[in-house]
């Protein structure tokens, strides 16, 4: 199956050919009385949906009438993501509910389907922005600071699958670059003969055959070794046949981890030169208009000399991750953790449920080199005295490492760490001189005295000898608008501005901006104990104008200036 063909499916890492995407023909209503057409999978706040309503939508409804083929197979109705709670009905019969705005879910609807026309109906509730994972969605009417237009309801594909009763539920790949083999973990419904075959560029390079009942694990030795590396995806295709069920998947042969201060990819040190990507689009909000729009964001980053991205406060479309996989483009898999009250363990259970669904969906992507479940966890935005319960951070980290011991995990990005993390990261929008002073202390004294690295009173400190990365830096307001300003913050760094702003003072001259960028990276590249950095950010998002490109992805830098930036980033 070609790359183009794989990108036609909602998740290129788990493909069944008997899939029917049903994005067309949906109707939308705010109250269940007045209905209008909506373009799914675009949220009603977006222009591409045909609705474009950006005020609060505490509840809404979707319906679609369609003929569903008669079959002796089980019919499963899938949703890529619906924000936030929803109940699903088929022909008036309740088939299930889901809580969580970023992860896929499915229901068996075989017993509800009738001959002729069938109605699929969704009731969506999205009135919980203050006590659930909601990422950068604004909890005020308007966008402000680093909070942007909300996303409600369906925002990823909807599809049907026709599967036998004995079917494949989940595949996990555990590649070993050093041993040139892959372990395959498979969950099934039922018992059947199973054949797994691995291909590289259509050549069979390994296989397994046996019987599996509900759960099985095997190791497959690979006759050819092709490493997943920076700029080189080199993916292995996998065909899994379980009884009458067939799933097509893939993996990348690579090992990741830390050794001393260095981030290691396939036992070689790689300096992470990341850029912050928030996954927002002017016309689709959370949803790209097409695959080319996703591909373009990767290409824009590569054009400026970055080798990866921190995918920030959002669970990205699986097709975007597939494009990262085939591009050899490193990313951090982050969850949309903002919106949760970290001071109360009451919210931990639902958080872990949504995070587990994220880990399950994205486990096989070789491009994901670090998990980042939490971001800037101190307490609440509007009351700086209300502190987090550090056990929240500790338990999320422990859960992540048990679920996936193969990748590094940042317990909480931006400092405010817990008792254990695989890499100490911090956010600093300090100018180059101040940042240089922090990094000289790290290099010469092995200490980190960065503001907001830990919460007061917890007596937690940076552990000497641990790897370190700056996971947010720069943030220079780079705009041609008059009145652009360096942001003024309140409480623990909360940003209130609704106007054009950035973390660093405004700059309109591109050459002067590049001078500042070069001084900043000078300080970063000179620190031998850093494993990488992440610049904020790839493109503007609404009122936040610290992007290297505009929100519509148009250029701020000329071609000559892009060449200069690539040269700056290539120095380490």
C-alpha positions in Angstrom: 0.0 0.0 0.0 1.5 3.4 -1.0 2.0 6.4 1.2 -0.8 8.2 -0.6 -3.2 5.3 -0.1 -2.3 5.1 3.6 -3.1 8.8 4.1 -6.7 8.2 2.9 -7.3 6.2 6.1 -8.0 7.9 9.5 -5.1 6.1 11.2 -2.3 4.9 8.8 -0.9 2.8 11.6 -4.0 0.6 11.9 -5.7 0.1 8.5 -8.5 -2.2 7.5 -9.4 -2.1 3.8 -13.1 -2.6 4.6 -13.3 0.9 6.0 -16.0 3.4 5.0 -15.4 7.1 5.9 -18.7 8.8 6.6 -17.8 12.5 6.9 -20.4 13.6 4.4 -24.0 14.5 4.9 -24.1 15.5 8.6 -26.5 18.0 10.1 -25.8 20.2 13.2 -28.0 21.8 15.8 -27.4 23.9 18.9 -30.6 22.8 20.6 -32.0 19.9 18.6 -34.7 21.9 16.9 -33.2 23.9 14.1 -30.8 21.9 11.9 -28.2 23.0 9.3 -25.6 21.3 7.3 -22.1 21.0 8.7 -18.8 19.9 7.1 -17.4 17.2 9.2 -14.7 16.7 10.6 -14.4 20.5 11.1 -15.7 21.9 14.5 -18.6 24.3 14.4 -16.3 27.2 15.5 -14.3 26.9 12.3 -14.9 28.5 8.9 -14.4 25.2 7.1 -17.4 23.7 9.0 -19.8 26.1 7.4 -21.0 27.3 10.8 -18.3 29.6 12.2 -19.9 30.2 15.6 -17.1 31.1 18.1 -19.1 31.8 21.3 -19.5 29.1 24.0 -21.3 25.9 22.8 -22.2 24.1 26.0 -24.1 21.4 24.1 -24.9 20.5 20.5 -26.3 17.7 18.4 -25.3 15.9 15.2 -27.3 13.6 13.0 -26.8 11.7 9.7 -29.0 9.5 7.6 -27.4 6.8 5.5 -27.7 3.3 4.1 -25.5 0.8 5.8 -24.6 -2.3 3.8 -26.1 -5.6 5.0 -23.4 -7.9 6.1 -22.7 -10.9 8.4 -19.7 -9.1 9.9 -19.8 -6.9 12.9 -20.3 -3.2 12.1 -18.2 -0.8 14.2 -18.8 3.0 14.3 -15.6 5.0 14.9 -15.0 8.6 15.9 -11.4 10.0 15.7 -12.1 12.7 18.3 -15.2 14.4 19.7 -14.8 17.2 22.3 -15.8 16.6 25.1 -18.6 14.2 26.2 -21.0 12.5 23.9 -23.7 9.9 23.7 -24.2 8.0 20.5 -27.5 6.6 19.2 -28.3 4.6 16.1 -32.0 4.5 15.0 -32.9 5.8 18.4 -31.1 3.1 20.3 -28.3 4.1 22.7 -25.0 2.4 21.6 -22.5 4.1 24.0 -20.8 7.2 25.4 -17.3 8.6 25.6 -15.6 11.2 27.7 -12.5 13.0 26.4 -11.9 15.4 23.6 -8.8 14.1 22.0 -8.9 10.3 21.6 -10.7 7.8 19.4 -13.5 5.5 20.4 -15.8 3.0 18.7 -19.1 1.1 19.2 -20.5 -2.1 17.8 -23.7 -1.1 16.1 -24.7 -4.3 14.4 -27.7 -4.9 16.6 -29.1 -1.4 15.9 -28.8 -1.4 12.1 -31.9 -1.8 9.9 -32.4 -2.4 6.2 -32.8 0.9 4.2 -32.1 4.2 5.9 -30.4 4.5 9.3 -29.9 7.5 11.5 -26.8 8.2 13.5 -27.3 10.7 16.3 -24.8 12.4 18.7 -25.5 14.5 21.8 -22.4 16.5 22.6 -21.7 18.2 25.9 -18.7 20.7 26.1 -19.4 22.7 29.3 -16.4 21.6 31.4 -13.5 23.7 30.3 -12.3 24.3 33.9 -12.1 20.8 35.2 -11.1 18.6 32.2 -8.1 18.4 29.8 -8.8 21.2 27.2 -5.4 22.3 26.2 -5.2 25.9 24.8 -9.0 26.3 24.3 -10.0 29.6 25.9 -12.1 29.4 29.0 -13.2 33.0 28.4 -15.5 34.2 25.6 -12.6 35.6 23.6 -9.2 34.3 22.9 -6.5 35.8 25.1 -2.8 35.3 26.0 -1.9 31.8 24.9 -5.5 30.6 24.9 -7.3 30.3 21.5 -10.6 29.6 19.8 -12.4 26.6 21.3 -13.2 23.3 19.6 -16.5 21.6 20.2 -17.9 18.3 18.9 -16.5 16.3 16.0 -13.1 17.4 14.8 -11.6 14.2 13.4 -12.9 11.6 10.9 -16.0 9.4 11.4 -15.9 5.9 9.8 -17.4 2.5 9.7 -15.5 -0.8 9.8 -16.8 -4.2 9.0 -15.0 -6.9 11.0 -15.4 -10.5 11.8 -16.3 -11.6 15.4 -12.7 -12.8 16.0 -10.7 -9.6 15.3 -7.6 -7.7 16.1 -8.0 -5.1 18.8 -4.6 -3.6 19.2 -1.0 -4.0 17.9 2.2 -2.8 19.6 5.6 -2.9 18.2 8.8 -3.0 20.3 11.7 -2.6 17.8 15.3 -3.2 18.7 17.7 -1.4 16.5 20.7 -3.0 18.2 19.4 -6.6 17.7 17.7 -6.0 14.4 14.4 -7.5 15.5 10.9 -6.5 16.5 8.7 -7.8 19.2 4.9 -7.7 18.4 2.3 -7.6 21.1 -1.2 -8.3 19.9 -4.6 -8.1 21.6 -7.6 -9.9 20.0 -11.2 -10.7 20.4 -11.4 -14.5 20.2 -9.0 -17.2 19.1 -7.6 -17.8 15.6 -4.5 -18.6 13.5 -2.3 -15.5 13.2 0.3 -14.6 10.5 2.5 -11.6 10.8 4.7 -10.6 7.9 7.2 -7.7 7.8 8.2 -6.0 4.6 10.8 -3.4 3.7 10.1 -1.8 0.3 7.8 -4.7 -0.6 10.5 -7.3 0.3 9.6 -9.8 3.0 12.2 -9.5 5.8 10.6 -11.5 8.6 7.4 -13.4 9.7 5.6 -15.2 12.4 2.9 -17.8 12.4 0.9 -19.2 15.4 -2.4 -19.3 17.2 -3.4 -16.4 19.4 -6.2 -16.3 21.9 -7.0 -12.8 23.2 -3.3 -11.9 23.8 0.0 -12.9 22.3 3.5 -11.8 21.9 6.2 -12.9 19.5 9.7 -11.8 18.3 10.6 -11.5 14.6 14.2 -11.3 13.5 14.7 -8.9 10.5 16.8 -10.1 7.6 17.5 -6.4 6.7 18.4 -3.6 9.0 17.2 -0.1 8.0 17.4 2.5 10.9 14.9 5.2 11.5 17.1 8.4 11.7 16.8 12.1 11.4 15.6 12.9 7.9 15.2 9.3 7.0 11.9 7.5 7.9 12.7 4.0 6.5 9.5 2.4 7.7 8.8 -1.3 7.8 5.3 -2.3 6.6 3.5 -5.0 8.5 0.5 -7.2 7.5 -1.3 -9.0 10.3 -3.8 -11.7 9.4 -5.9 -13.1 12.3 -8.4 -15.6 11.1 -10.6 -13.6 8.7 -9.4 -10.2 9.9 -6.5 -8.3 8.2 -4.8 -5.2 9.5 -2.0 -3.2 7.8 0.5 -1.3 10.0 4.1 -0.2 10.2 7.0 0.5 12.6 10.4 2.3 12.5 13.6 0.5 13.7 15.0 2.9 16.3 16.1 3.1 20.0 15.8 6.3 22.0 16.9 7.3 25.5 19.4 9.3 27.5 23.0 8.5 28.3 24.5 11.0 30.7 23.6 14.4 29.5 23.0 13.3 25.9 19.9 12.3 24.1 20.6 9.1 22.2 19.1 7.9 18.9 20.3 4.5 17.9 23.2 4.8 20.4 24.3 8.1 18.8 24.0 11.5 20.5 21.5 13.8 18.7 21.0 17.4 19.8 17.3 18.1 19.7 16.6 21.3 17.8 12.8 21.5 18.2 10.2 24.1 17.4 6.9 24.5 19.2 3.9 23.4 17.1 0.5 24.1 18.5 -1.6 22.4 15.8 -3.9 25.3 15.1 -5.2 26.4 11.7 -6.9 29.7 10.8 -9.7 28.0 8.8 -10.1 24.6 10.6 -9.0 25.5 14.2 -7.9 22.0 15.4 -8.4 20.3 12.0 -6.1 20.8 9.0 -7.9 21.4 5.7 -6.1 18.5 4.1 -3.0 16.3 4.3 -0.9 18.9 2.4 -1.6 21.5 5.2 -0.1 19.0 7.7 2.8 18.2 5.5 3.5 21.9 5.1 4.1 22.5 8.8 6.7 19.8 8.9 8.4 21.2 5.7 8.3 24.8 7.2 10.2 23.6 10.3 12.8 21.6 8.3 13.3 24.6 6.0 14.6 26.6 9.0 16.9 23.9 10.2 14.9 22.3 13.0 14.9 18.5 13.3 11.7 18.1 15.2 8.9 19.7 17.2 7.2 19.7 20.5 3.6 19.1 19.7 2.1 21.3 22.3 -1.1 20.9 24.4 -3.0 18.8 21.8 -3.2 15.2 20.6 -2.4 15.5 16.9 -4.1 13.8 14.0 -2.6 10.3 13.4 -1.9 11.2 9.8 0.2 14.1 10.9 2.2 11.7 13.0 2.5 9.3 10.0 4.0 12.3 8.0 6.5 12.8 10.9 7.3 9.1 10.8 8.1 9.0 7.1 10.0 12.3 7.3 12.4 11.2 10.1 11.1 14.2 12.1 11.3 13.9 15.9 8.3 15.0 18.0 7.3 15.1 21.7 3.9 13.4 22.2 2.1 15.8 24.6 -1.3 15.7 26.1 -3.7 18.7 26.3 -3.3 18.8 30.1 -4.3 22.4 30.7 -7.8 22.8 32.2 -7.3 20.2 35.0 -7.1 21.2 38.6 -3.8 19.6 39.7 -4.5 20.5 43.4 -7.2 17.8 43.6 -6.5 14.1 43.0 -10.3 13.7 42.3 -9.4 14.6 38.7 -6.6 12.1 38.3 -8.7 9.1 37.3 -10.3 10.8 34.3 -7.0 12.3 33.3 -5.2 9.0 33.3 -8.1 7.4 31.3 -7.7 10.0 28.5 -3.9 9.8 28.7 -4.0 6.0 28.4 -6.1 6.3 25.3 -3.5 8.7 23.8 -0.6 6.3 24.6 -2.5 3.4 23.1 -3.3 5.2 19.9 0.2 6.7 19.4 2.5 4.0 20.8 3.8 2.7 17.5 4.9 6.1 16.0 8.8 6.1 15.8 8.7 9.9 15.4 7.5 10.2 19.0 10.8 10.2 21.0 9.5 11.6 24.3 6.2 11.5 26.2 5.0 14.8 27.8 1.8 14.2 29.7 1.8 17.5 31.7 2.7 21.1 31.0 3.5 23.8 33.6 1.8 22.1 36.5 1.7 24.5 39.5 -2.0 25.0 40.5 -4.6 27.2 38.9 -4.4 30.1 36.5 -6.3 32.6 38.5 -5.2 31.8 42.1 -1.4 31.5 42.4 -1.8 30.5 46.1 -3.6 27.3 45.1 -0.7 24.8 44.6 -0.7 21.5 42.8 -0.7 18.2 44.7 2.7 16.8 43.6 1.3 13.3 43.8 -0.6 14.1 40.7 2.6 14.6 38.8 4.3 11.6 40.3 1.5 9.2 39.6 1.1 10.4 35.9 4.9 9.8 35.4 4.8 6.4 37.0 1.8 5.3 35.0 3.4 6.5 31.7 6.7 4.6 32.4 4.8 1.4 33.3 2.7 1.7 30.1 5.7 2.5 27.9 9.2 1.8 29.3 10.8 2.3 25.8 10.7 6.1 25.7 11.8 8.9 27.9 9.1 10.8 29.8 9.1 14.4 31.0 6.9 14.3 34.1 5.9 17.9 33.8 7.3 20.2 31.2 8.3 23.7 32.1 9.7 22.9 35.5 7.4 22.3 38.4 8.7 18.7 38.3 7.8 16.0 40.7 10.1 13.5 42.4 11.2 11.7 39.2 11.7 12.5 35.6 13.8 11.1 32.7 14.9 14.6 31.7 14.9 17.9 33.5 13.4 20.4 31.2 12.6 24.1 31.8 11.0 27.0 30.1 12.9 30.3 29.9 12.0 33.3 27.9 15.0 35.2 29.3 17.1 37.4 27.0 20.4 35.8 25.9 22.5 37.3 28.7 20.3 36.1 31.5 19.9 32.7 29.8 23.6 32.4 29.4 24.1 33.0 33.1 21.7 30.1 33.9 23.5 27.8 31.5 27.0 28.7 32.7 25.9 27.6 36.2 24.7 24.3 34.8 27.9 23.8 32.9 30.4 24.9 35.6 28.5 24.1 38.8 26.0 21.5 37.8 23.2 23.5 39.3 19.9 24.9 37.9 18.4 27.9 39.5 15.7 28.7 36.9 12.6 30.5 38.1 9.5 28.3 38.5 11.5 25.1 38.2 9.8 23.7 41.3 7.0 24.6 43.5 7.8 26.4 46.8 7.7 24.3 49.9 8.1 20.9 48.2 11.9 20.9 48.7 12.5 19.3 45.3 15.7 20.1 43.4 17.5 19.4 40.2 19.6 16.2 40.6 23.2 16.7 39.6 24.2 14.8 36.4 20.7 14.6 35.0 20.0 15.4 31.3 18.5 18.8 30.7 16.6 20.4 27.8 15.1 23.9 27.3 11.6 22.9 26.1 10.4 26.5 25.6 12.7 29.5 24.7 12.8 32.6 22.7 9.1 33.6 22.1 10.2 36.9 20.6 7.2 38.9 19.3 8.1 39.0 15.6 5.5 41.0 13.8 4.9 44.0 11.5 1.9 45.2 13.5 2.2 48.5 15.3 1.8 48.3 19.1 3.1 44.7 19.4 4.4 44.3 22.9 6.3 42.1 25.3 3.7 40.5 27.4 2.9 41.5 31.0 2.0 38.6 33.2 0.0 38.1 36.3 0.2 35.4 39.0 2.4 32.4 38.0 3.2 33.7 34.5 -0.4 33.8 33.3 -0.9 35.9 30.2 -3.9 38.2 29.9 -3.3 40.1 26.7 -5.9 40.0 23.9 -3.6 42.0 21.5 -0.6 41.2 19.5 2.1 40.0 21.9 5.1 37.7 22.5 7.2 36.6 25.5 10.1 38.8 24.3 9.8 42.5 23.3 8.4 43.1 19.9 10.6 43.0 16.8 9.6 44.0 13.2 13.0 44.0 11.4 13.8 40.4 10.3 17.5 40.9 10.3 17.4 42.3 13.9 15.2 39.4 14.9 17.8 37.0 13.5 20.6 38.8 15.4 18.7 38.2 18.6 17.9 34.6 17.6 21.6 34.0 17.0 22.7 35.4 20.3 20.1 33.2 22.0 21.2 30.0 20.3 24.9 31.0 20.9 24.1 30.7 24.6 22.3 27.4 24.1 24.8 25.8 21.8 27.7 26.7 24.1 26.2 24.7 27.0 27.6 21.2 26.7 25.2 19.8 29.3 22.1 20.6 27.3 20.5 17.9 25.2 18.4 20.3 23.1 16.1 23.2 23.0 12.6 24.1 21.7 11.9 27.5 20.2 8.5 29.2 20.7 7.1 29.0 18.1 6.7 27.8 14.4 3.8 30.1 13.4 1.6 32.7 15.0 -1.6 31.5 16.6 -4.3 34.2 16.7 -3.2 37.0 19.0 0.1 35.3 19.9 2.6 36.6 17.3 5.9 35.1 18.2 5.9 32.7 15.3 8.6 32.3 12.7 5.7 32.3 10.1 2.4 34.0 10.2 -0.8 32.2 11.2 -1.6 31.5 7.6 1.9 30.1 7.2 3.1 32.9 5.0 6.7 34.0 5.3 8.1 36.5 7.7 11.7 35.8 6.5 13.0 36.2 3.0 14.7 33.2 1.3 18.1 34.7 2.1 17.1 35.1 5.8 15.9 31.5 5.9 19.3 30.3 4.7 20.9 32.3 7.5 18.6 30.7 10.1 19.4 27.3 8.8 23.1 28.1 9.1 22.5 29.3 12.7 20.7 26.1 13.6 23.3 23.9 12.0 26.1 24.9 14.3 25.4 22.1 16.7 
